[in-house]
Every structure is written in C-alpha cells, then in structure tokens.
Amino acid sequence: MKNLQNQRVLIIGGSNGMGLATAQRLAALGAEVIIAGRNQARLDEALKHIDSKAGAYTADFSDEASLTRLFTRLGHVDHLIITASSSAAWGSIRDIDGAALAKAFEQKALGYWRAIRAALPHLRKDGSITLLSGAASRVAIAGTAGLAAVNGAITQMGQALAKELAPIRVNVVSPGLIDTPVYDDFSPEAKSGLFENITKGLHVGRAGTSEEVAQAIEFVVTNGFTAGALIDIDGGAR
C-alpha cells in the first residue's frame, strides 16, 4: 500500500485545479502537504479541502528571493511538485509577439528553474521532483506554438535534470486538455468551441479531469523506480 507518512510534500501551484487535486490525494496517503502560490485568499480556500495537517505559504515562483524565503522557512522537503501556470501565449505566431512569449517563458519555464534551484539545498537526497508540462509541446496544434515552446522547455529541462540530479528522481507529467479553472476567463462559447474542437480527435472523446492528472503525479511521487519518465495524460492526443 502506498504510504507517505512523515513525508513533506511541497506543491507550488497547489491552490486549485490539478495542484489542489494532487494535494488532496497525497494528504490522503499521510503526507504533510504544503501548498504555495501567489494568492493568499486562494490558498486559504484550498486548505479547507485538504487534510488538516496541510499548510500554505505565499510565494511567487517568478521571484527568486520569494522562493528562497519559502524554503528557508520550510526547511526539509521530501518531494517537490510544480504545477503552477503562467500567462499563456495562446494564438498564432502572427498574433503573439515576442514580449508575450518572453513573459510566458519568464513566468513558467524560468519559474520552474528558480524553484528547483531554491529547493535543492533542502530536498531529500533520494526524494523527487515532479514537473507539469503540457501536451502542446508534443502534439502539433495550430495556435499553440507559444505554449509548445514554453512547455517543451520544461519537458527537456526535466529530462536533463533526471540525469544531473540523480538519485533525486525527476519526472515530467504532460497533461492534455484538462477541464480546470484556467479556462474560466474564456467566454462560455469560446470554451465550448475549443473543447469540442479538441475532444473530437481524442480516443476518449472528452476532456480530462484534475483528479486524473493527480493520479499520475501520485504514481511518480510514490514509485521509487520511476525516474526520468515523461507521462502523457492526454486522452490519446499524442
């Protein structure tokens, strides 16, 4: 039986969606789950839905000093999971300018890089790091070149770090279309059109759920023989 008793898991981006679903699953396995994010109100609300041992800290993964303060305060961490997102460079190359793409890289790809660097002095020597990438980096979809570039950087960074940081286990989970709050800014019509367009080409014929991605994250965290893996949770898009 999987057991994370007496192990501390930090989830950066754990206040909603896939991060929150992961926090709930790992807390149920006995882990001391710490969620971190930029918005204190969201963190406080998320804590209401996680085991009572959970904690929350504000941190901005685009700010190296903020991450350093977070890990200094936490001390020892057994597992680091980064699910935080960023401003998304959606749209065709004709519509997305360099500044928008640079912002997406700065917030997400470099944010992940900063978080890992800040974590290393505090991370258990045989612990794990799990990074969330995205199917756009592995499936050719018009209008997602910016997303592909950012998530492709995370995918390749994770693969290289799995070798570099061993025996810390580094794995990448790559979700496809997942129905999460990230689409709340879309109009109902735009969201419906997007989902219909993508899901009609999937083997399972529907969008995924945060819980299904959390199951994959749970697997790579708890399976001690899984390292350097790239796991597609995309309904068959790949």
N, C-alpha and C positions, 0 to 999 in steps of 0.2 A: 504494500500500500504506500502511495506517495505521502511523504511527511516532510514538512518544512518547519517543524517545531524548533524554536530557539534560533531561527534564521531570520535575518533582517533583509527585507526586500525594499529597494527604493524604486519607485515608478515616477519618472519625470514625465508629466503629462497625464497624471492619473486621476484627474478630476472629472472626466466624462468619457463617453464613448468606449473605445477599446481599452484605454488605460484603466478606467473605472471597472470595467468588466473583469480585467485581469486582477486588479486589486481584490475584488470580491472572491475570485476563485482561489487565489493564493492565501488569502486570510483564512479561508475555509480549510486549508491544509495545515494551518497552525503557524504560518509565518507572521512575523511582526511587519506589517506593511506600512511603509511611509510613502505618501504621495506628495508630489511637489509640482508647483505650477505658478503662473504669474498672478492669478486672480484669487484672493483670499476668500471671497464670498463663494466661489465655485468649490474651492477646497472644503470649506465648512459644510456645504451642502452634500458633497460627496461622502464625507465622513459619516453622515447619517446612514449611509447604505453599505458600510463596511464594518467588519468585526470591530468590537470595542477596543482592541489593542492597537488599532491603526492610529497613525499620527499624520499631520500635514504641516508642510512648511512652504512659505512662498520663496520662489527662486525664478530667476529669468535666465534661461539657458543661452540667451544671446549676450549675456554679461558674465565674463569670466570671474569677476570679483564676487558676484552674487553666488555663483556655483562654489567658489572656494569657501565662502561663509557657510553655505549649506553643508558641505562635507565636514568642515571643521566642527560644526555643531553636532552632526550625526555621529562622527567617529566611524566605527567599524560598520561595513556593509558586506553582506554575503552575495547579493545579486543586484545588479543594476539593469533596469529595463527602461528604455527610452521610447515613448510613444508620442511625444509632443509633436505637434504640427506647426505650420508656419503660414504666412500669407502664401497663397497658391498662385503660381504663374500659369493660370488657365488661359487657353486661347492659342490661336495660330501664331506662327513666327512673325507674320505681318502685323499682328496686334499687340504682342508682348514685347516691350522694349527692353533694352539691356538693364535699365535701372530696376525694373520689376523683377527680372530674373536674378539680378545680383542680390536684391532684398530677400528673395526666397532662399538662395544659397546661404546668405548670411544668417538668416534666422534658423534654418533647419540643418543643412549639412554641416556648417561650421558650429552650430549649436550642439549637435551631437558630438563633434570633435572636442569641443571645450568640455562638455560634460564628462566624457571618458577620461580626458587628461586630469580633470579635477578629482575624479573618482579613484584613480589608480593607487594613490598612497593609502587609501582607506579600504580597498576592496580585498576580500579574502583571496589568498593566493591560488586557491583552486575553486574560486567562485565562478560567476557567469556574468556576461553582458549580452543583452538581447536588444537588437535594434529593429525598429519598424521602418521598412522601406515602402515600396508600392509597386503594383503591377504595371503601372505606366512605364517603368524602367525596363520591362521585359516583354511587353506586348505593344505592338505598333498601333496606336490610336491617334487619329488626326486630332490636332488641337491640344495635345498633351506633351509636346516636345519639351516645354519648360519643366513640367513635373517629371518627365523621364530623365532629364539631366540631373535634377536635384536628387531624386530617389536612386538613380543609377550610381551617383557618387557615394551614397550611403551603403548601397549594396556592395560595391567594390571595396570601400573602406572596411566594412565588416569582414569580408573575405580575407583581406590582407592582415587585419588585426588578429584574426583567429590564429594565424601562424605566429605573428610577432609577440602576442601576449600570452601564449600557452605557458602553463597549464590553465590559465583562466580560459573558460570556454566562451567564445564569441559566436553568436548565431544571428541570422537575419530572418525575420518573418516578413513576407511580402503580401499584404492584403490587396485584393481586387476591389470591386465596388461593394462597399460596406455601408449599410444604412445607419449613419451616425449623425450627431448634431452638426458636423462640418457642413452639411447641406442645408442647414436651417436658414442661411442667408439667400438661398435660391427662392425664386417665386415658386408656388406650387406647380405651375405649368412647366417651368424650366426644369424643375427636379423630376417631374413625371416624364418629360420628354427624354431627359438624359438617362434615367433608369431604364425606360423602355428600349431605347436605342442600344444600350449595352447589354442588358439581360437577355435580349432575344438571341444573342450569339453565344450565351453561356450554356454549358452542358446541363446545369441545374435549373436554368430558366428563371433565376431570381437573384436579387442582391443578397449578400451575406449579412450576418449579424455580428455585433461586437463580441458576443459570447463565443462565436465560432473562432474568431481570431484569438480570443483569450485562451481557448483550449490549446491552440498551437503554441502560444507563449508558455503556458504551463508545461507543455511537453519538453521544450528545450531547456527550461529552467530546472526541471526535476530529473531529466535523463542525463546522467553523468557521462554517458558515452557519446553524446551528441555535441560535436564541435565543428565549426566551420560550415554549418549547414545553411542552406537557403531554402526556405519553405514557402511555397506559393499557396496562399489561401484565397483563391480567385474564382472558384466555381467552374474551372476549366478554361478560363480565358487564355492561359498560357498554352 
